[in-house]
Amino acid sequence: MNLRPLALSLFTFCLSQALLADYTYVDATLNNTTLEGQALTQAPPANYATASNSTDDLWSLRTVAGFEGIGTFFESDTGNSAGDSEDTDDLITSVTFPTAGTYRIVAIFDKGNNRDIAARIGSSPTQDDIFDASNYLSVDQTSAPAIVFDASYTNGRGDNAGAADLGTVTTTTDNEVVQIHINGYASTEANDSERTRYDGIGYELVVPVFPPGSTHRDVFIIAGQSNADGRGLSSELIGSLASYASQQPGVIIHYSNPAYGDTSDPLYQNWSLVRPGFSIAPGSSGALPRGTFGVEIGAATVLSQYYPNPAFIKVSRGGTSLALSEQDWHPPFPDPSDVGPLYTELISSVQQALQEITDAGDTYTLHAMFWHQGESDGNRESKYAETLKNFISSVRKDLGYPNLRFVIGELSPTKPASFREIQWQLSRDVRNASFTPSLNYTTYDGTHFDAASMISFGQRLGALLRGQERILGFEEPAFSVGNLDRQFDFSADAGLDVVASAASGEYPGGQAVGNPTLASPLAGEVERIHPLSAARSMVAEFLPSQSDSTLLVAGWAGDTNTNETFNTSETGIGMGLNSDSSFFLRTGANLHLSTGFSYQPGHWYRLTTSWTEPDQNGLRQIELRVRDLTTGTDLNSGSPLVSINIAVSSPALWNGLGLIVDRGLLDSIGVEERGYSGWMENRFPTLEGGPGADDDGDGIANSYEYALGLDPTQMDPPTSMPSPILVNDTLTLSFPNYRRAEDVLVKVFSSTDLVTWNPIEGEFLTNTIDFTTPLNGEPRKFLRFSLSVDD
């Protein structure tokens, strides 16, 4: 009986980058619009010269004549002077809003000469509600905030169309109906004819209401002064930047700016959909959104490719200082009496925003804080570094995230190099801090990034924050052949100028950490937050310099003793080398040693710890595997050195990765994502072929090697493939779950003639599974299988 692997089906899913249109158009018709109980009058053909009898006090439904475009509109003639105007009843258009939330509503009307409209949500308008050419919002983006319609707006009114901003309405249920009242009040000015031409309603969802308990949010904080608030001009989001002018799907923002006094604005301090306009210059006025934007726009487009529901908490104000005691952002440490009001605002706003997520029944992971500030402290270099260190420490303490990743954004290249060097060096001196450079960016006034640079800065920040960047930031290496200075988000990817940490073996180059001549160079340090919720393993490579070198790399479960440092008893899952030359696996305060395997100084090792989902008893199976990269061999023939079943907390709740090193070089620490891509990127970064290729030429595709726990760079014998066993007239085909590859779907088929194949069943490799089929008296029977990887 022959067993033959057939073609693999590989499915890859990615998030769409299509942008949502801002306003949905609802055409006012006889079907959705009434006249308070009175019949609506159909107008004569399009060439009819006048709107309607100027004394009939009625509206007319007209075909277009003088109002650019196609379709119909409602018209009321107010007469030739204030004395003979019509007294019309309200038109009432009923609009159904698809989901619960807060909507901004506009009424579309002819804004040409002698044209106006009176409109109000939910009740009859008064003459105080009249909109004319002096207070319309244009649909052609000639004023801010621009009104941009989706494809349903087909009437093509062009430059004559105006959008009367009626404010907002909040619905509490899906498909809720709201009535908008329209009236054709005449002008109060003598000898002035004001005819009303009303076309329809536009609405935009600005504050969505999410179903309780339906969403996990990946949260990022943005804070600082004007470039954190954003001064990129929304009017410049045209041409190649036009796609950034609309809402970002699935991305939300909670915005606070103490320069803004209108706390009743529905977009202020409320979770809202991200779009340009969450930016308020000191002294400016008007409702949100404004005509400027910040880094969240560019960052959203990158982060949404990795996280399904990114969320930004933005607290910012232009023209503010960090280093002045008792002012602005000054931290409460070391003297609480020196705290500034913006620092207090930052903490309370973040706590409020996170609480609102929890109150909605949703969950969140707070990943990092981006800080862009310093223009107002340019003459305070001597105290800025110390104050910013205290600020970072205070934020972490007051938010309850002692290892919160902190990203420092570089001031524009027009600012003094000495100050920008302070920012850079601080990102190296503070644990778990990173640096986002402003290299090659331009400003429009010497300080504020222009629109293109602001978009790029946001994308650069998004790339730094995205979960795919799984490599730890490294301190300056002891042995280097290249300059690592200001290479933000270090990685071992090809093309970067990295450090040579070994001269031979499978992995001859990469970044080195630690100094063999110094004791415990990284002891107590906690590096980099990692999104572990989708991870199934951790990977680290280490070169012990002496026989008593030590290493611990662990998922950091929490700072239970609140000392802001990594502690071995706080470990979720950890792995490493002991001073007795052995490998070990750690869970919490428990140390589980391997037996019979030891490391050799001068050999590079790849340690991989993997874990499963908890079983019905809450236990996870945790395994440690080790590969000697110098000799190219797997210890214990590839089987786990340690395998235990133990209850540990969910990696989704961990704060990040921690490490302790004593004498040795550490390289390429990362968290391997669940699935084929994570396996390939972390374990076999030099693999040239795709999932269907056979890099090692052993007849087994790379994706099959992944599913079966094989090595795609080394030829495997035919016995590596699953083989059927005949016992008591029953064929059994077993698939051991070598890698806990829960994304692999196995399908087995049987045949008696190699022509007709009947499916037995299909299962995911969550455990070792057996496929069985009886012979049923058949003289021969064949089995074949296929593997699909849902990556």
Beta strands, then each sheet from edge to edge (+ up, - down):
strand 1: 9-11
strand 2: 24-27
strand 3: 33-34
strand 4: 41-42
strand 5: 60-63
strand 6: 72-76
strand 7: 91-97
strand 8: 101-110
strand 9: 117-121
strand 10: 130-131
strand 11: 137-138
strand 12: 161-171
strand 13: 176-183
strand 14: 196-208
strand 15: 216-224
strand 16: 232-233
strand 17: 252-256
strand 18: 271-273
strand 19: 292-293
strand 20: 310-316
strand 21: 363-372
strand 22: 405-409
strand 23: 433-436
strand 24: 535-544
strand 25: 550-556
strand 26: 571-577
strand 27: 582-587
strand 28: 590-598
strand 29: 605-611
strand 30: 620-628
strand 31: 633-634
strand 32: 642-646
strand 33: 656-662
strand 34: 664-673
strand 35: 724-727
strand 36: 730-735
strand 37: 744-751
strand 38: 758-764
strand 39: 769-774
strand 40: 782-790
sheet 1: 1+ 40+ 37- 38+
sheet 2: 2+ 14- 6+ 5- 4-
sheet 3: 2+ 14- 8+ 12- 11+
sheet 4: 3+ 7- 13+ 9- 10+
sheet 5: 18+ 17- 20- 15- 21- 22- 23-
sheet 6: 16+ 19-
sheet 7: 31+ 30- 29+ 24- 34+
sheet 8: 28+ 27- 26+ 25- 33+
sheet 9: 31+ 30- 32+
sheet 10: 35+ 36- 39+
end
